C-alpha cells in the first residue's frame, strides 16, 4: 500500500513538473489590447443568470496610456508610488 501511495505522489509531481507552460507574450502596444466600444444604434443585450458577453456596450474605459516605470531609489529602493 505504501509503495502505491509513493508511486502516486511521484507521478503527480512529475506530471505537474513536466506540464508545458503556456507562452502568452504581453501586448506590445495599446492597439494590441481589445477594448469594447460603444456604437450608435447597437442593440443592448439583456442577460439573465451567469453568461459570457463578448461584445458588451462600454461608454468609458479608463485612461489607456502606457508609461515606462522604474521605482525610485534603484533596486528595492522603497520609494513612494505617487
N, CA, C and O atoms as a Maestro MAE file, in Angstrom:
{
 s_m_m2io_version
 :::
 2.0.0
}

f_m_ct {
 s_m_title
 :::
 protein
 m_atom[328] {
  # First column is atom index #
  i_m_mmod_type
  r_m_x_coord
  r_m_y_coord
  r_m_z_coord
  i_m_residue_number
  s_m_chain_name
  s_m_pdb_residue_name
  s_m_pdb_atom_name
  i_m_atomic_number
  :::
  1 25 0.810 -1.188 0.000 1 A "UNK " " N  " 7
  2 3 0.000 0.000 0.000 1 A "UNK " " CA " 6
  3 2 0.860 1.262 0.000 1 A "UNK " " C  " 6
  4 15 0.549 2.214 -0.715 1 A "UNK " " O  " 8
  5 25 1.931 1.287 0.784 2 A "UNK " " N  " 7
  6 3 2.791 2.468 0.848 2 A "UNK " " CA " 6
  7 2 3.544 2.669 -0.456 2 A "UNK " " C  " 6
  8 15 3.820 3.803 -0.849 2 A "UNK " " O  " 8
  9 25 3.875 1.582 -1.122 3 A "UNK " " N  " 7
  10 3 4.572 1.684 -2.411 3 A "UNK " " CA " 6
  11 2 3.651 2.333 -3.444 3 A "UNK " " C  " 6
  12 15 4.084 3.194 -4.210 3 A "UNK " " O  " 8
  13 25 2.398 1.926 -3.465 4 A "UNK " " N  " 7
  14 3 1.444 2.505 -4.414 4 A "UNK " " CA " 6
  15 2 1.209 3.982 -4.128 4 A "UNK " " C  " 6
  16 15 1.087 4.780 -5.057 4 A "UNK " " O  " 8
  17 25 1.146 4.350 -2.868 5 A "UNK " " N  " 7
  18 3 0.973 5.742 -2.493 5 A "UNK " " CA " 6
  19 2 2.197 6.569 -2.920 5 A "UNK " " C  " 6
  20 15 2.048 7.685 -3.417 5 A "UNK " " O  " 8
  21 25 3.390 6.027 -2.727 6 A "UNK " " N  " 7
  22 3 4.615 6.718 -3.133 6 A "UNK " " CA " 6
  23 2 4.652 6.889 -4.649 6 A "UNK " " C  " 6
  24 15 5.036 7.948 -5.145 6 A "UNK " " O  " 8
  25 25 4.255 5.849 -5.388 7 A "UNK " " N  " 7
  26 3 4.225 5.938 -6.851 7 A "UNK " " CA " 6
  27 2 3.216 6.995 -7.289 7 A "UNK " " C  " 6
  28 15 3.480 7.743 -8.230 7 A "UNK " " O  " 8
  29 25 2.073 7.068 -6.626 8 A "UNK " " N  " 7
  30 3 1.062 8.063 -6.953 8 A "UNK " " CA " 6
  31 2 1.587 9.480 -6.724 8 A "UNK " " C  " 6
  32 15 1.371 10.361 -7.557 8 A "UNK " " O  " 8
  33 25 2.269 9.705 -5.609 9 A "UNK " " N  " 7
  34 3 2.811 11.027 -5.299 9 A "UNK " " CA " 6
  35 2 3.892 11.408 -6.300 9 A "UNK " " C  " 6
  36 15 3.907 12.537 -6.790 9 A "UNK " " O  " 8
  37 25 4.796 10.486 -6.611 10 A "UNK " " N  " 7
  38 3 5.864 10.757 -7.579 10 A "UNK " " CA " 6
  39 2 5.276 11.029 -8.957 10 A "UNK " " C  " 6
  40 15 5.753 11.924 -9.656 10 A "UNK " " O  " 8
  41 25 4.257 10.284 -9.366 11 A "UNK " " N  " 7
  42 3 3.620 10.503 -10.663 11 A "UNK " " CA " 6
  43 2 2.930 11.862 -10.719 11 A "UNK " " C  " 6
  44 15 2.978 12.540 -11.745 11 A "UNK " " O  " 8
  45 25 2.288 12.265 -9.621 12 A "UNK " " N  " 7
  46 3 1.629 13.572 -9.591 12 A "UNK " " CA " 6
  47 2 2.650 14.702 -9.685 12 A "UNK " " C  " 6
  48 15 2.426 15.686 -10.390 12 A "UNK " " O  " 8
  49 25 3.765 14.564 -8.979 13 A "UNK " " N  " 7
  50 3 4.817 15.588 -9.019 13 A "UNK " " CA " 6
  51 2 5.429 15.669 -10.410 13 A "UNK " " C  " 6
  52 15 5.630 16.767 -10.928 13 A "UNK " " O  " 8
  53 25 5.724 14.543 -11.018 14 A "UNK " " N  " 7
  54 3 6.280 14.537 -12.376 14 A "UNK " " CA " 6
  55 2 5.290 15.106 -13.391 14 A "UNK " " C  " 6
  56 15 5.681 15.838 -14.300 14 A "UNK " " O  " 8
  57 25 4.032 14.776 -13.238 15 A "UNK " " N  " 7
  58 3 3.012 15.293 -14.149 15 A "UNK " " CA " 6
  59 2 2.931 16.806 -14.063 15 A "UNK " " C  " 6
  60 15 2.838 17.476 -15.092 15 A "UNK " " O  " 8
  61 25 2.965 17.353 -12.868 16 A "UNK " " N  " 7
  62 3 2.917 18.800 -12.702 16 A "UNK " " CA " 6
  63 2 4.186 19.465 -13.232 16 A "UNK " " C  " 6
  64 15 4.119 20.514 -13.872 16 A "UNK " " O  " 8
  65 25 5.347 18.851 -12.964 17 A "UNK " " N  " 7
  66 3 6.618 19.446 -13.369 17 A "UNK " " CA " 6
  67 2 6.804 19.421 -14.884 17 A "UNK " " C  " 6
  68 15 7.421 20.330 -15.438 17 A "UNK " " O  " 8
  69 25 6.286 18.405 -15.561 18 A "UNK " " N  " 7
  70 3 6.506 18.261 -16.997 18 A "UNK " " CA " 6
  71 2 5.380 18.848 -17.857 18 A "UNK " " C  " 6
  72 15 5.440 18.773 -19.085 18 A "UNK " " O  " 8
  73 25 4.370 19.421 -17.232 19 A "UNK " " N  " 7
  74 3 3.280 20.046 -17.987 19 A "UNK " " CA " 6
  75 2 3.810 21.299 -18.677 19 A "UNK " " C  " 6
  76 15 4.408 22.152 -18.021 19 A "UNK " " O  " 8
  77 25 3.601 21.429 -20.008 20 A "UNK " " N  " 7
  78 3 4.096 22.627 -20.693 20 A "UNK " " CA " 6
  79 2 3.348 23.878 -20.226 20 A "UNK " " C  " 6
  80 15 2.125 23.868 -20.090 20 A "UNK " " O  " 8
  81 25 4.090 24.939 -19.988 21 A "UNK " " N  " 7
  82 3 3.506 26.197 -19.541 21 A "UNK " " CA " 6
  83 2 3.099 27.019 -20.769 21 A "UNK " " C  " 6
  84 15 3.856 27.061 -21.738 21 A "UNK " " O  " 8
  85 25 1.938 27.671 -20.763 22 A "UNK " " N  " 7
  86 3 1.506 28.479 -21.905 22 A "UNK " " CA " 6
  87 2 2.398 29.703 -22.069 22 A "UNK " " C  " 6
  88 15 2.739 30.369 -21.091 22 A "UNK " " O  " 8
  89 25 2.768 29.989 -23.296 23 A "UNK " " N  " 7
  90 3 3.618 31.128 -23.610 23 A "UNK " " CA " 6
  91 2 2.761 32.233 -24.220 23 A "UNK " " C  " 6
  92 15 2.578 32.271 -25.437 23 A "UNK " " O  " 8
  93 25 2.239 33.122 -23.399 24 A "UNK " " N  " 7
  94 3 1.447 34.237 -23.892 24 A "UNK " " CA " 6
  95 2 2.244 35.517 -23.704 24 A "UNK " " C  " 6
  96 15 2.414 35.974 -22.574 24 A "UNK " " O  " 8
  97 25 2.732 36.098 -24.779 25 A "UNK " " N  " 7
  98 3 3.512 37.325 -24.647 25 A "UNK " " CA " 6
  99 2 2.603 38.494 -24.263 25 A "UNK " " C  " 6
  100 15 1.444 38.536 -24.676 25 A "UNK " " O  " 8
  101 25 3.114 39.433 -23.486 26 A "UNK " " N  " 7
  102 3 2.312 40.600 -23.131 26 A "UNK " " CA " 6
  103 2 2.092 41.476 -24.362 26 A "UNK " " C  " 6
  104 15 2.909 41.452 -25.283 26 A "UNK " " O  " 8
  105 25 1.010 42.246 -24.397 27 A "UNK " " N  " 7
  106 3 0.778 43.106 -25.553 27 A "UNK " " CA " 6
  107 2 1.866 44.173 -25.655 27 A "UNK " " C  " 6
  108 15 2.269 44.756 -24.648 27 A "UNK " " O  " 8
  109 25 2.341 44.428 -26.883 28 A "UNK " " N  " 7
  110 3 3.413 45.393 -27.088 28 A "UNK " " CA " 6
  111 2 2.892 46.826 -27.149 28 A "UNK " " C  " 6
  112 15 3.563 47.758 -26.707 28 A "UNK " " O  " 8
  113 25 1.702 46.993 -27.696 29 A "UNK " " N  " 7
  114 3 1.159 48.329 -27.861 29 A "UNK " " CA " 6
  115 2 -0.278 48.345 -27.377 29 A "UNK " " C  " 6
  116 15 -0.883 47.297 -27.153 29 A "UNK " " O  " 8
  117 25 -0.815 49.541 -27.219 30 A "UNK " " N  " 7
  118 3 -2.205 49.654 -26.806 30 A "UNK " " CA " 6
  119 2 -3.144 49.165 -27.899 30 A "UNK " " C  " 6
  120 15 -4.279 48.785 -27.610 30 A "UNK " " O  " 8
  121 25 -2.690 49.168 -29.148 31 A "UNK " " N  " 7
  122 3 -3.554 48.686 -30.225 31 A "UNK " " CA " 6
  123 2 -3.730 47.170 -30.158 31 A "UNK " " C  " 6
  124 15 -4.652 46.633 -30.771 31 A "UNK " " O  " 8
  125 25 -2.859 46.469 -29.421 32 A "UNK " " N  " 7
  126 3 -2.971 45.020 -29.276 32 A "UNK " " CA " 6
  127 2 -4.033 44.622 -28.242 32 A "UNK " " C  " 6
  128 15 -4.438 43.461 -28.192 32 A "UNK " " O  " 8
  129 25 -4.485 45.577 -27.418 33 A "UNK " " N  " 7
  130 3 -5.454 45.298 -26.380 33 A "UNK " " CA " 6
  131 2 -6.858 45.474 -26.954 33 A "UNK " " C  " 6
  132 15 -7.157 46.488 -27.585 33 A "UNK " " O  " 8
  133 25 -7.707 44.487 -26.733 34 A "UNK " " N  " 7
  134 3 -9.077 44.552 -27.230 34 A "UNK " " CA " 6
  135 2 -9.972 45.168 -26.165 34 A "UNK " " C  " 6
  136 15 -10.130 44.610 -25.079 34 A "UNK " " O  " 8
  137 25 -10.554 46.316 -26.478 35 A "UNK " " N  " 7
  138 3 -11.422 47.022 -25.547 35 A "UNK " " CA " 6
  139 2 -12.785 47.203 -26.201 35 A "UNK " " C  " 6
  140 15 -12.856 47.681 -27.333 35 A "UNK " " O  " 8
  141 25 -13.860 46.840 -25.529 36 A "UNK " " N  " 7
  142 3 -15.187 47.051 -26.104 36 A "UNK " " CA " 6
  143 2 -15.492 48.536 -26.263 36 A "UNK " " C  " 6
  144 15 -15.069 49.348 -25.439 36 A "UNK " " O  " 8
  145 25 -16.215 48.893 -27.305 37 A "UNK " " N  " 7
  146 3 -16.569 50.287 -27.551 37 A "UNK " " CA " 6
  147 2 -18.069 50.413 -27.749 37 A "UNK " " C  " 6
  148 15 -18.776 49.412 -27.864 37 A "UNK " " O  " 8
  149 25 -18.546 51.637 -27.788 38 A "UNK " " N  " 7
  150 3 -19.966 51.885 -27.991 38 A "UNK " " CA " 6
  151 2 -20.208 52.262 -29.445 38 A "UNK " " C  " 6
  152 15 -19.386 52.934 -30.068 38 A "UNK " " O  " 8
  153 25 -21.312 51.836 -29.967 39 A "UNK " " N  " 7
  154 3 -21.714 52.188 -31.327 39 A "UNK " " CA " 6
  155 2 -23.145 52.701 -31.272 39 A "UNK " " C  " 6
  156 15 -23.978 52.150 -30.553 39 A "UNK " " O  " 8
  157 25 -23.430 53.747 -32.024 40 A "UNK " " N  " 7
  158 3 -24.784 54.291 -32.068 40 A "UNK " " CA " 6
  159 2 -25.680 53.309 -32.799 40 A "UNK " " C  " 6
  160 15 -25.331 52.814 -33.871 40 A "UNK " " O  " 8
  161 25 -26.834 53.031 -32.215 41 A "UNK " " N  " 7
  162 3 -27.796 52.140 -32.830 41 A "UNK " " CA " 6
  163 2 -27.563 50.670 -32.545 41 A "UNK " " C  " 6
  164 15 -28.318 49.824 -33.023 41 A "UNK " " O  " 8
  165 25 -26.536 50.348 -31.777 42 A "UNK " " N  " 7
  166 3 -26.253 48.948 -31.444 42 A "UNK " " CA " 6
  167 2 -27.256 48.466 -30.404 42 A "UNK " " C  " 6
  168 15 -27.434 49.134 -29.385 42 A "UNK " " O  " 8
  169 25 -27.914 47.338 -30.621 43 A "UNK " " N  " 7
  170 3 -28.880 46.859 -29.630 43 A "UNK " " CA " 6
  171 2 -28.192 46.454 -28.329 43 A "UNK " " C  " 6
  172 15 -27.082 45.921 -28.340 43 A "UNK " " O  " 8
  173 25 -28.857 46.711 -27.223 44 A "UNK " " N  " 7
  174 3 -28.333 46.365 -25.906 44 A "UNK " " CA " 6
  175 2 -28.827 44.969 -25.561 44 A "UNK " " C  " 6
  176 15 -30.031 44.714 -25.554 44 A "UNK " " O  " 8
  177 25 -27.900 44.069 -25.277 45 A "UNK " " N  " 7
  178 3 -28.287 42.699 -24.944 45 A "UNK " " CA " 6
  179 2 -28.669 42.607 -23.471 45 A "UNK " " C  " 6
  180 15 -28.076 43.271 -22.621 45 A "UNK " " O  " 8
  181 25 -29.663 41.780 -23.182 46 A "UNK " " N  " 7
  182 3 -30.108 41.549 -21.813 46 A "UNK " " CA " 6
  183 2 -29.773 40.101 -21.468 46 A "UNK " " C  " 6
  184 15 -30.178 39.175 -22.169 46 A "UNK " " O  " 8
  185 25 -29.031 39.919 -20.382 47 A "UNK " " N  " 7
  186 3 -28.611 38.580 -19.987 47 A "UNK " " CA " 6
  187 2 -29.219 38.232 -18.641 47 A "UNK " " C  " 6
  188 15 -29.210 39.047 -17.719 47 A "UNK " " O  " 8
  189 25 -29.741 37.037 -18.531 48 A "UNK " " N  " 7
  190 3 -30.291 36.544 -17.276 48 A "UNK " " CA " 6
  191 2 -29.403 35.407 -16.777 48 A "UNK " " C  " 6
  192 15 -29.090 34.483 -17.528 48 A "UNK " " O  " 8
  193 25 -29.005 35.476 -15.532 49 A "UNK " " N  " 7
  194 3 -28.135 34.447 -14.971 49 A "UNK " " CA " 6
  195 2 -26.673 34.772 -15.253 49 A "UNK " " C  " 6
  196 15 -26.328 35.928 -15.496 49 A "UNK " " O  " 8
  197 25 -25.826 33.770 -15.224 50 A "UNK " " N  " 7
  198 3 -24.407 33.951 -15.473 50 A "UNK " " CA " 6
  199 2 -24.095 33.563 -16.907 50 A "UNK " " C  " 6
  200 15 -24.141 32.384 -17.259 50 A "UNK " " O  " 8
  201 25 -23.777 34.554 -17.739 51 A "UNK " " N  " 7
  202 3 -23.426 34.317 -19.141 51 A "UNK " " CA " 6
  203 2 -22.210 35.148 -19.480 51 A "UNK " " C  " 6
  204 15 -21.922 36.136 -18.804 51 A "UNK " " O  " 8
  205 25 -21.491 34.758 -20.522 52 A "UNK " " N  " 7
  206 3 -20.339 35.500 -21.002 52 A "UNK " " CA " 6
  207 2 -20.779 36.350 -22.184 52 A "UNK " " C  " 6
  208 15 -21.298 35.828 -23.171 52 A "UNK " " O  " 8
  209 25 -20.571 37.664 -22.085 53 A "UNK " " N  " 7
  210 3 -20.944 38.591 -23.145 53 A "UNK " " CA " 6
  211 2 -19.667 39.054 -23.831 53 A "UNK " " C  " 6
  212 15 -18.838 39.720 -23.211 53 A "UNK " " O  " 8
  213 25 -19.500 38.704 -25.120 54 A "UNK " " N  " 7
  214 3 -18.285 39.058 -25.838 54 A "UNK " " CA " 6
  215 2 -18.272 40.514 -26.301 54 A "UNK " " C  " 6
  216 15 -17.222 41.156 -26.288 54 A "UNK " " O  " 8
  217 25 -19.407 41.032 -26.702 55 A "UNK " " N  " 7
  218 3 -19.427 42.392 -27.238 55 A "UNK " " CA " 6
  219 2 -20.321 43.293 -26.396 55 A "UNK " " C  " 6
  220 15 -21.419 43.667 -26.808 55 A "UNK " " O  " 8
  221 25 -19.831 43.630 -25.219 56 A "UNK " " N  " 7
  222 3 -20.614 44.492 -24.338 56 A "UNK " " CA " 6
  223 2 -20.515 45.944 -24.810 56 A "UNK " " C  " 6
  224 15 -19.605 46.294 -25.561 56 A "UNK " " O  " 8
  225 25 -21.434 46.771 -24.375 57 A "UNK " " N  " 7
  226 3 -21.507 48.171 -24.758 57 A "UNK " " CA " 6
  227 2 -20.884 49.000 -23.642 57 A "UNK " " C  " 6
  228 15 -21.505 49.168 -22.592 57 A "UNK " " O  " 8
  229 25 -19.679 49.521 -23.838 58 A "UNK " " N  " 7
  230 3 -18.952 50.254 -22.814 58 A "UNK " " CA " 6
  231 2 -18.905 51.733 -23.199 58 A "UNK " " C  " 6
  232 15 -18.545 52.072 -24.326 58 A "UNK " " O  " 8
  233 25 -19.271 52.613 -22.260 59 A "UNK " " N  " 7
  234 3 -19.233 54.043 -22.537 59 A "UNK " " CA " 6
  235 2 -17.856 54.644 -22.284 59 A "UNK " " C  " 6
  236 15 -17.420 55.511 -23.041 59 A "UNK " " O  " 8
  237 25 -17.157 54.202 -21.233 60 A "UNK " " N  " 7
  238 3 -15.851 54.760 -20.896 60 A "UNK " " CA " 6
  239 2 -15.006 53.657 -20.272 60 A "UNK " " C  " 6
  240 15 -15.506 52.867 -19.470 60 A "UNK " " O  " 8
  241 25 -13.729 53.601 -20.637 61 A "UNK " " N  " 7
  242 3 -12.859 52.542 -20.139 61 A "UNK " " CA " 6
  243 2 -11.506 53.116 -19.746 61 A "UNK " " C  " 6
  244 15 -10.509 52.814 -20.401 61 A "UNK " " O  " 8
  245 25 -11.437 53.916 -18.722 62 A "UNK " " N  " 7
  246 3 -10.187 54.371 -18.136 62 A "UNK " " CA " 6
  247 2 -9.261 55.113 -19.069 62 A "UNK " " C  " 6
  248 15 -9.608 55.401 -20.215 62 A "UNK " " O  " 8
  249 25 -8.093 55.415 -18.574 63 A "UNK " " N  " 7
  250 3 -7.061 56.132 -19.310 63 A "UNK " " CA " 6
  251 2 -6.130 55.110 -19.947 63 A "UNK " " C  " 6
  252 15 -5.331 54.484 -19.251 63 A "UNK " " O  " 8
  253 25 -6.222 54.936 -21.256 64 A "UNK " " N  " 7
  254 3 -5.411 53.934 -21.942 64 A "UNK " " CA " 6
  255 2 -4.107 54.546 -22.433 64 A "UNK " " C  " 6
  256 15 -3.939 54.797 -23.626 64 A "UNK " " O  " 8
  257 25 -3.206 54.780 -21.522 65 A "UNK " " N  " 7
  258 3 -1.883 55.268 -21.900 65 A "UNK " " CA " 6
  259 2 -0.853 54.398 -21.184 65 A "UNK " " C  " 6
  260 15 -1.117 53.851 -20.114 65 A "UNK " " O  " 8
  261 25 0.299 54.286 -21.783 66 A "UNK " " N  " 7
  262 3 1.346 53.476 -21.164 66 A "UNK " " CA " 6
  263 2 2.564 54.339 -20.903 66 A "UNK " " C  " 6
  264 15 2.896 55.225 -21.690 66 A "UNK " " O  " 8
  265 25 3.227 54.071 -19.787 67 A "UNK " " N  " 7
  266 3 4.418 54.808 -19.402 67 A "UNK " " CA " 6
  267 2 5.438 53.822 -18.849 67 A "UNK " " C  " 6
  268 15 5.083 52.835 -18.204 67 A "UNK " " O  " 8
  269 25 6.705 54.104 -19.113 68 A "UNK " " N  " 7
  270 3 7.758 53.287 -18.520 68 A "UNK " " CA " 6
  271 2 7.837 53.620 -17.035 68 A "UNK " " C  " 6
  272 15 7.696 54.781 -16.651 68 A "UNK " " O  " 8
  273 25 8.058 52.621 -16.208 69 A "UNK " " N  " 7
  274 3 8.102 52.823 -14.770 69 A "UNK " " CA " 6
  275 2 9.365 52.220 -14.201 69 A "UNK " " C  " 6
  276 15 9.684 51.062 -14.472 69 A "UNK " " O  " 8
  277 25 10.080 52.992 -13.419 70 A "UNK " " N  " 7
  278 3 11.213 52.453 -12.663 70 A "UNK " " CA " 6
  279 2 11.080 52.973 -11.239 70 A "UNK " " C  " 6
  280 15 10.905 54.174 -11.029 70 A "UNK " " O  " 8
  281 25 11.163 52.081 -10.262 71 A "UNK " " N  " 7
  282 3 10.986 52.512 -8.878 71 A "UNK " " CA " 6
  283 2 12.102 53.469 -8.452 71 A "UNK " " C  " 6
  284 15 13.261 53.283 -8.822 71 A "UNK " " O  " 8
  285 25 11.748 54.483 -7.680 72 A "UNK " " N  " 7
  286 3 12.771 55.426 -7.224 72 A "UNK " " CA " 6
  287 2 13.747 54.748 -6.273 72 A "UNK " " C  " 6
  288 15 13.361 53.886 -5.483 72 A "UNK " " O  " 8
  289 25 15.001 55.139 -6.353 73 A "UNK " " N  " 7
  290 3 15.991 54.608 -5.433 73 A "UNK " " CA " 6
  291 2 16.655 53.343 -5.908 73 A "UNK " " C  " 6
  292 15 17.369 52.712 -5.128 73 A "UNK " " O  " 8
  293 25 16.458 52.933 -7.158 74 A "UNK " " N  " 7
  294 3 17.118 51.735 -7.679 74 A "UNK " " CA " 6
  295 2 16.487 50.459 -7.188 74 A "UNK " " C  " 6
  296 15 15.285 50.416 -6.927 74 A "UNK " " O  " 8
  297 25 17.292 49.408 -7.059 75 A "UNK " " N  " 7
  298 3 16.791 48.100 -6.653 75 A "UNK " " CA " 6
  299 2 16.289 48.140 -5.212 75 A "UNK " " C  " 6
  300 15 17.018 48.512 -4.293 75 A "UNK " " O  " 8
  301 25 15.037 47.753 -5.038 76 A "UNK " " N  " 7
  302 3 14.484 47.689 -3.684 76 A "UNK " " CA " 6
  303 2 14.541 48.995 -2.950 76 A "UNK " " C  " 6
  304 15 14.697 49.017 -1.729 76 A "UNK " " O  " 8
  305 25 14.414 50.110 -3.685 77 A "UNK " " N  " 7
  306 3 14.613 51.428 -3.098 77 A "UNK " " CA " 6
  307 2 13.526 51.848 -2.138 77 A "UNK " " C  " 6
  308 15 13.774 52.695 -1.280 77 A "UNK " " O  " 8
  309 25 12.351 51.302 -2.241 78 A "UNK " " N  " 7
  310 3 11.294 51.637 -1.296 78 A "UNK " " CA " 6
  311 2 10.845 53.080 -1.384 78 A "UNK " " C  " 6
  312 15 10.691 53.732 -0.351 78 A "UNK " " O  " 8
  313 25 10.631 53.599 -2.577 79 A "UNK " " N  " 7
  314 3 10.142 54.959 -2.718 79 A "UNK " " CA " 6
  315 2 8.629 55.004 -2.694 79 A "UNK " " C  " 6
  316 15 7.974 53.980 -2.497 79 A "UNK " " O  " 8
  317 25 8.071 56.191 -2.894 80 A "UNK " " N  " 7
  318 3 6.620 56.312 -2.912 80 A "UNK " " CA " 6
  319 2 6.110 56.135 -4.332 80 A "UNK " " C  " 6
  320 15 6.823 56.430 -5.291 80 A "UNK " " O  " 8
  321 25 4.912 55.666 -4.468 81 A "UNK " " N  " 7
  322 3 4.298 55.419 -5.770 81 A "UNK " " CA " 6
  323 2 3.240 56.470 -6.035 81 A "UNK " " C  " 6
  324 15 2.054 56.137 -6.049 81 A "UNK " " O  " 8
  325 25 3.605 57.698 -6.241 82 A "UNK " " N  " 7
  326 3 2.611 58.744 -6.485 82 A "UNK " " CA " 6
  327 2 2.622 59.178 -7.919 82 A "UNK " " C  " 6
  328 15 1.847 60.053 -8.305 82 A "UNK " " O  " 8
  :::
 }
 m_bond[327] {
  # First column is bond index #
  i_m_from
  i_m_to
  i_m_order
  :::
  1 1 2 1
  2 2 3 1
  3 3 4 2
  4 3 5 1
  5 5 6 1
  6 6 7 1
  7 7 8 2
  8 7 9 1
  9 9 10 1
  10 10 11 1
  11 11 12 2
  12 11 13 1
  13 13 14 1
  14 14 15 1
  15 15 16 2
  16 15 17 1
  17 17 18 1
  18 18 19 1
  19 19 20 2
  20 19 21 1
  21 21 22 1
  22 22 23 1
  23 23 24 2
  24 23 25 1
  25 25 26 1
  26 26 27 1
  27 27 28 2
  28 27 29 1
  29 29 30 1
  30 30 31 1
  31 31 32 2
  32 31 33 1
  33 33 34 1
  34 34 35 1
  35 35 36 2
  36 35 37 1
  37 37 38 1
  38 38 39 1
  39 39 40 2
  40 39 41 1
  41 41 42 1
  42 42 43 1
  43 43 44 2
  44 43 45 1
  45 45 46 1
  46 46 47 1
  47 47 48 2
  48 47 49 1
  49 49 50 1
  50 50 51 1
  51 51 52 2
  52 51 53 1
  53 53 54 1
  54 54 55 1
  55 55 56 2
  56 55 57 1
  57 57 58 1
  58 58 59 1
  59 59 60 2
  60 59 61 1
  61 61 62 1
  62 62 63 1
  63 63 64 2
  64 63 65 1
  65 65 66 1
  66 66 67 1
  67 67 68 2
  68 67 69 1
  69 69 70 1
  70 70 71 1
  71 71 72 2
  72 71 73 1
  73 73 74 1
  74 74 75 1
  75 75 76 2
  76 75 77 1
  77 77 78 1
  78 78 79 1
  79 79 80 2
  80 79 81 1
  81 81 82 1
  82 82 83 1
  83 83 84 2
  84 83 85 1
  85 85 86 1
  86 86 87 1
  87 87 88 2
  88 87 89 1
  89 89 90 1
  90 90 91 1
  91 91 92 2
  92 91 93 1
  93 93 94 1
  94 94 95 1
  95 95 96 2
  96 95 97 1
  97 97 98 1
  98 98 99 1
  99 99 100 2
  100 99 101 1
  101 101 102 1
  102 102 103 1
  103 103 104 2
  104 103 105 1
  105 105 106 1
  106 106 107 1
  107 107 108 2
  108 107 109 1
  109 109 110 1
  110 110 111 1
  111 111 112 2
  112 111 113 1
  113 113 114 1
  114 114 115 1
  115 115 116 2
  116 115 117 1
  117 117 118 1
  118 118 119 1
  119 119 120 2
  120 119 121 1
  121 121 122 1
  122 122 123 1
  123 123 124 2
  124 123 125 1
  125 125 126 1
  126 126 127 1
  127 127 128 2
  128 127 129 1
  129 129 130 1
  130 130 131 1
  131 131 132 2
  132 131 133 1
  133 133 134 1
  134 134 135 1
  135 135 136 2
  136 135 137 1
  137 137 138 1
  138 138 139 1
  139 139 140 2
  140 139 141 1
  141 141 142 1
  142 142 143 1
  143 143 144 2
  144 143 145 1
  145 145 146 1
  146 146 147 1
  147 147 148 2
  148 147 149 1
  149 149 150 1
  150 150 151 1
  151 151 152 2
  152 151 153 1
  153 153 154 1
  154 154 155 1
  155 155 156 2
  156 155 157 1
  157 157 158 1
  158 158 159 1
  159 159 160 2
  160 159 161 1
  161 161 162 1
  162 162 163 1
  163 163 164 2
  164 163 165 1
  165 165 166 1
  166 166 167 1
  167 167 168 2
  168 167 169 1
  169 169 170 1
  170 170 171 1
  171 171 172 2
  172 171 173 1
  173 173 174 1
  174 174 175 1
  175 175 176 2
  176 175 177 1
  177 177 178 1
  178 178 179 1
  179 179 180 2
  180 179 181 1
  181 181 182 1
  182 182 183 1
  183 183 184 2
  184 183 185 1
  185 185 186 1
  186 186 187 1
  187 187 188 2
  188 187 189 1
  189 189 190 1
  190 190 191 1
  191 191 192 2
  192 191 193 1
  193 193 194 1
  194 194 195 1
  195 195 196 2
  196 195 197 1
  197 197 198 1
  198 198 199 1
  199 199 200 2
  200 199 201 1
  201 201 202 1
  202 202 203 1
  203 203 204 2
  204 203 205 1
  205 205 206 1
  206 206 207 1
  207 207 208 2
  208 207 209 1
  209 209 210 1
  210 210 211 1
  211 211 212 2
  212 211 213 1
  213 213 214 1
  214 214 215 1
  215 215 216 2
  216 215 217 1
  217 217 218 1
  218 218 219 1
  219 219 220 2
  220 219 221 1
  221 221 222 1
  222 222 223 1
  223 223 224 2
  224 223 225 1
  225 225 226 1
  226 226 227 1
  227 227 228 2
  228 227 229 1
  229 229 230 1
  230 230 231 1
  231 231 232 2
  232 231 233 1
  233 233 234 1
  234 234 235 1
  235 235 236 2
  236 235 237 1
  237 237 238 1
  238 238 239 1
  239 239 240 2
  240 239 241 1
  241 241 242 1
  242 242 243 1
  243 243 244 2
  244 243 245 1
  245 245 246 1
  246 246 247 1
  247 247 248 2
  248 247 249 1
  249 249 250 1
  250 250 251 1
  251 251 252 2
  252 251 253 1
  253 253 254 1
  254 254 255 1
  255 255 256 2
  256 255 257 1
  257 257 258 1
  258 258 259 1
  259 259 260 2
  260 259 261 1
  261 261 262 1
  262 262 263 1
  263 263 264 2
  264 263 265 1
  265 265 266 1
  266 266 267 1
  267 267 268 2
  268 267 269 1
  269 269 270 1
  270 270 271 1
  271 271 272 2
  272 271 273 1
  273 273 274 1
  274 274 275 1
  275 275 276 2
  276 275 277 1
  277 277 278 1
  278 278 279 1
  279 279 280 2
  280 279 281 1
  281 281 282 1
  282 282 283 1
  283 283 284 2
  284 283 285 1
  285 285 286 1
  286 286 287 1
  287 287 288 2
  288 287 289 1
  289 289 290 1
  290 290 291 1
  291 291 292 2
  292 291 293 1
  293 293 294 1
  294 294 295 1
  295 295 296 2
  296 295 297 1
  297 297 298 1
  298 298 299 1
  299 299 300 2
  300 299 301 1
  301 301 302 1
  302 302 303 1
  303 303 304 2
  304 303 305 1
  305 305 306 1
  306 306 307 1
  307 307 308 2
  308 307 309 1
  309 309 310 1
  310 310 311 1
  311 311 312 2
  312 311 313 1
  313 313 314 1
  314 314 315 1
  315 315 316 2
  316 315 317 1
  317 317 318 1
  318 318 319 1
  319 319 320 2
  320 319 321 1
  321 321 322 1
  322 322 323 1
  323 323 324 2
  324 323 325 1
  325 325 326 1
  326 326 327 1
  327 327 328 2
  :::
 }
}
